[in-house]
Every structure is written in structure tokens, then in C-alpha cells.
């Protein structure tokens, strides 16, 4: 029987830089779990939205067009929804237009501040409007006490027009998982799938060169203009931090302050550093557990046990059946490793990682059952956007020999899990989204007041990346949190307090004394 090999980069695309992941593990309801059948069409499907639109009066752009909120549960706050309408290609303003779905959540203050907070999600094609209640719970309700809070899906994401969705990937992922295909077979299947999606998008008239971070920054600035704000406060995580940095480069006059949390700076070698960044996060857990007498007594030699568990599961995968998908998934060492990696995104689960590792070493993988199935879900990312961004501004600037050098000396289990080159390299050979201006792969220098956050356990955007970005931001304040993973302000009350202080008074350093009470996790 052939084992399923690494799926780490597929998972990374699913949750790429802050795409919404659950804050708590729970058994999914049938509604949460159900996937479209072959005959079902997802809401706002490509066939529904790809019609290009033209306007007689191009001088009117940017336009904000009020509409009913498209996303679920849009009724718990006073809010307004609409579409930002801009040219698809600003160099061709007489051409097609794009629409970005936007929600303005109104401040509860009788006299709100004139500068709202705009949240910039991670992803590169991620949908976060369907999860807006999570963002409100994780800091949004505090923000609207003083200011309006604005969220939107970037161009090409769900509820946008056009929607660069690649239908069918969830079904493909389940099939590949059940068949336990090799790494090369998986790559080949994914490349074929994405290129078929690419060909469909091109046939529909989509200009993939316009789905880039530079264009997203222009959209963000146009949103500010269309809504009539002189300046705004920007807050973003993951890929959202990259978009904010581009905005600071190209449109600094419209930004009063910026919070970048789990920073993805433009100058780094993302794919080449991926495996080393993951190892750094794993080693942080091993070191902190060893330094904790109770954790070390309960889970001795955690690093060795971790890699032994991976080897054991690779030799003897454990099958788990999922009724909602009518499929069986085989939990081998690579799937297990992928899932531990995902736990760094869920701050409430980080203290349990040593226990999960020991359970897996004893052949018990049951407590992460729902997270294993999460690997297969691919409906929250518009991969037409994701690959356009990757192929335009990331991969063309990465050196394969440098990437190989960065992988030298890493554990063999990590190298098998994160096989190089990833399928994105093969996809990008023919994706037709152009190559970005070389300036877009250089550090961003700005004097806009910027708050920079990092979590010690962040496996994908390590603290060193946040520090690197801060070096060229003249009015920046950097804080690292010892018990957080990917994202701080939405998951940590001290981080939220620092962030709110900063938004209210960005010209002065916030009081960060609460960080003195932060420590490594209380491992369970």
C-alpha cells in the first residue's frame, strides 16, 4: 500500500497567513461538515460572477455601492454593506471592473472617531467575511467602542465579482487522501487541477496580472477614498501585513497608523524558509517543555518522541472514516506533522501539543480527529488569486539553490513532509500572472506609526520576520509574545490592550507592562 506523502503546502494554502482557523476544536455539525456534491454550485460560484462589467462613466471610480450583506449572520451589529467598484486594470480604466464586498460595522459611540479601523485578512484569496463574528469577538467589539470597524474580502475572493474560485478541490483532496497517493502523484494531480482552473479563468476573460498585492494596496486606498475618509488605521495579520506594507510604500498619506501582526515582509524567501521556520516552532515547544519541570516529567525527551511518532505513523498509518465526506483518511506521520503545525494557529491548543505528541507515539490519534479532516477543506480560498499572487511576486524572486541550502541539516522527517519543489513551482511555470516590479521584493521604509507583533511559536511567519520589517519602519514598536503562535492581538488580551492604546495614540509608545505577566504556556 502506498502512503500518502506531504500535504503541508496544500494546508498552508488553506490557512495561508491568517485565513480563519478555529479557535477551539469541536465536533463539526453536519452543516459545517457538508461539502458540495458534483452537481451543487457553491454560493457566488464562478459561473455566477465572472461576467465582466463596463461603465459608461469611468471618471466615477472608485465607487461604493450599498447592497445587502452577502455573508451569513449579518445582523448582530449595526452595519452597512456594499461593493467597492474599481477598474480591474487601472492602466486600462475603460476595461472591465471588479467589485469587492465590504462591511462597515458602526461604532457604538455617540461621537465616534473620524478614522476607522480597517482589518486586512490573510490569505491571498481568503474569505473572512463569513467569519466576521469571530473577528468581532476577538477584539472587534472593543474597537467599535471608539471607531467604525471595516472588513472586506480582497478582489477575487468569495463575494467579490469576479470570484476566482477553483471548484472541486475539496473533493479532489478527499480522493487523494483515501487513495494514499505518493507525493509525486499528489503534486501531478494538483498541478493538473490548478492549470485546468487557470485555463477556465483565462477563457472567462480574467486578467490574472491584476491579482497582486500592489493592486490590492490600490484597492485598499480606493476604499478609503470611496468611503470619504481622510485617513484610516490599518490592522492586519499574515498576508494582510504584506498588503499593509505595500500600502505604506505606495499610499502612506492615507494611513494614520498600522498594526502588523505575524508579519510577512516582501523581501523574504518564503518557500525556502518554510521547513526551517516550522522546525524553529517545534524546537520552541521542545525547549519550553524541557525547561518546565512538570512538563518535562510528564513528557520527557519530547523531541525524540515526536520524530519517533512520525516514523511510526508513516510505517503504519491509522485509518479514520468521515461520514460527511464518505471517505477514509489515513493518518500517517506527514498528516500528523501537518496537524501539529496547525495547532500553532490555535492559541488555546498550544499547551496540549506535548500531550498530543505522546498520545500519537502510543498509537492514539483520536483527539485531533476533526483537525485531520480540516486538511481536506479547500473552499475558503480562491486559488485563482492565491496562485496569481504567488506566481507573480513570490516565486520569481526565490533562489532554488538558496532554498536547498536553508534545508540542509533539518530532520529527515521534516524534509519528507516539506518536499521541494512544491507544486506551486510547477503551477507557476505556466500561470500567466506576470512578474512583479523588483521593488516589490524589497524592504518597505515608512515613517507611519506602526505596531509590530510576533508570537514565539509562529511556525510560518517567525518573530525574526516581524523584526526584519520593523528595522525599516522608522516609527515602529515591536513586541514578541511568549505563548502565542500565528497571531497575537486577536488571541491575547495583553496584545489587544497594547493595540487599542496604539490606535488611540499612535505617536507615542504604548504601555506594554502587561507583557511582564506573559510567560511560556502552562503545559497540560
GIWOCOR-V171113 format. One record per backbone hydrogen bond with DSSP energy under -0.5 kcal/mol. CO is the residue of the C=O (numbers start at 1). NH is the residue of the N-H. If there is no record, write none. Layout:
# GIWOCOR-V171113
[[CO/NH] [CO/NH]]
This chain:
# GIWOCOR-V171113
[[7/11] [8/12] [9/13] [10/14] [11/15] [13/16] [15/18] [15/19] [16/123] [17/239] [17/240] [29/33] [30/34] [37/40] [42/45] [45/48] [45/49] [46/49] [46/50] [53/97] [56/58] [57/60] [58/61] [63/65] [63/85] [64/66] [65/83] [67/81] [71/74] [73/75] [73/76] [77/79] [78/106] [80/104] [81/67] [82/102] [83/65] [83/85] [84/86] [84/100] [85/62] [85/63] [86/98] [88/90] [89/92] [90/93] [92/95] [96/88] [96/89] [98/86] [99/161] [100/84] [101/153] [102/82] [103/105] [103/151] [104/80] [104/106] [105/149] [109/112] [114/116] [116/118] [116/233] [117/119] [117/150] [118/235] [119/121] [119/152] [120/237] [122/124] [125/382] [126/128] [128/131] [129/132] [131/134] [131/135] [132/136] [133/137] [134/138] [135/140] [136/139] [136/141] [137/139] [139/142] [139/143] [140/144] [142/145] [143/146] [143/147] [144/108] [144/109] [146/113] [148/117] [149/105] [150/119] [151/103] [154/157] [156/164] [157/160] [161/99] [162/156] [162/164] [163/165] [164/384] [164/385] [165/167] [166/169] [168/172] [169/173] [170/174] [171/175] [172/176] [173/177] [174/178] [175/179] [176/180] [176/181] [177/180] [177/330] [181/5] [182/186] [183/187] [184/188] [185/189] [186/190] [187/191] [188/192] [189/193] [190/194] [191/195] [192/196] [193/197] [194/198] [195/199] [196/200] [197/201] [198/202] [199/203] [200/204] [201/206] [202/205] [206/208] [207/210] [208/211] [210/212] [212/216] [213/217] [214/218] [215/219] [216/220] [217/221] [218/222] [219/223] [220/224] [221/225] [222/226] [223/227] [224/228] [224/229] [225/228] [232/256] [232/257] [233/118] [234/259] [235/120] [236/261] [237/240] [238/241] [238/242] [238/264] [239/243] [240/244] [241/245] [242/246] [243/247] [244/248] [245/249] [246/250] [247/251] [251/254] [252/255] [254/232] [254/256] [257/234] [258/451] [259/236] [259/261] [260/453] [261/238] [262/238] [263/265] [265/268] [268/270] [269/273] [270/274] [271/274] [271/275] [273/277] [274/278] [275/279] [276/280] [277/281] [278/282] [279/283] [280/284] [281/285] [282/286] [283/287] [284/288] [285/289] [286/290] [287/291] [288/292] [289/292] [289/296] [291/293] [292/296] [293/297] [294/298] [295/299] [299/302] [301/305] [302/306] [303/307] [304/308] [305/309] [306/310] [307/311] [308/312] [309/313] [310/314] [311/315] [312/316] [317/319] [318/331] [320/329] [321/323] [322/325] [322/326] [322/327] [323/326] [327/322] [329/320] [329/331] [330/332] [331/318] [332/336] [333/337] [334/338] [335/339] [336/340] [337/341] [338/342] [339/343] [340/344] [341/344] [342/345] [343/346] [344/486] [345/347] [346/349] [346/350] [347/350] [349/352] [350/353] [351/524] [352/356] [353/357] [354/358] [355/359] [356/360] [357/361] [358/362] [359/362] [359/364] [360/363] [363/365] [365/368] [366/369] [368/372] [369/373] [370/374] [371/375] [372/375] [373/376] [373/377] [374/377] [380/127] [381/383] [382/385] [382/386] [383/387] [384/388] [385/389] [386/390] [387/391] [388/392] [389/393] [389/394] [390/394] [390/395] [392/436] [394/397] [395/398] [398/400] [399/403] [400/404] [401/405] [402/406] [403/407] [404/407] [404/408] [405/408] [407/410] [411/414] [411/415] [412/416] [413/417] [414/418] [416/6] [416/419] [417/8] [417/419] [422/425] [422/426] [423/427] [424/428] [425/429] [426/429] [427/430] [428/431] [437/440] [438/441] [439/442] [443/445] [446/474] [446/475] [449/258] [450/477] [451/260] [451/453] [452/479] [453/262] [453/263] [454/481] [455/458] [462/465] [462/466] [463/467] [464/468] [465/469] [466/470] [467/471] [469/472] [470/473] [472/446] [472/474] [473/476] [475/450] [477/452] [479/454] [481/456] [481/484] [484/457] [485/458] [485/487] [488/491] [488/492] [492/496] [493/497] [494/498] [495/499] [496/500] [497/501] [498/502] [499/503] [500/504] [501/505] [505/508] [510/512] [512/515] [513/516] [514/517] [515/518] [521/523]]
